[in-house]
Amino acid sequence: MSEDNSHAWDSDDGDTEAFDLKMEEWAERDWASWLEDNLSFPFTAKREDDDDDAFFLAASKRETFRLGHKMEVVALEPDEDVDKGFLVKVREGKSEGHVPLADLEVTPKSGRNYWPVKEYAVWFANRT
């Protein structure tokens, strides 16, 4: 979890000050080390984001690792992709592959990895 265990930045009350402070903190964070220290494998996650427009095709629902699919996350890849951020190794059924960590949401929300993944995804989406 986050160092201060405070998630006020994620509230719906429009607290932009808390969010801005969190973004400053995250900008200084060594994400590779922090994720390595804060993630516990394996865990279940759902793909909530996907930059591929093929999800509009009916056949894509049958393809693995797509938007809306649940998968088991088994490892963090050591190198960060410039465009996609950190990738994670995942399993869906008998298939293995890689997806961007920032595209995932941990289920259930009470899971140990929920906040670390959420913090990374929010930072990655809002970084400049």
Secondary structure, DSSP 8 states (H G I E B T S, - for coil): --TT---GGG-SS--HHHHHHHHHHHHH--HHHHHHHH--SSEEEEE---S-GGGGSGGGGGSTT-TT-EEEEEEEEEEEETTTEEEEEEEETTEEEEEEGGGEEESSTTSTTHHHHHHHHHHHHH--
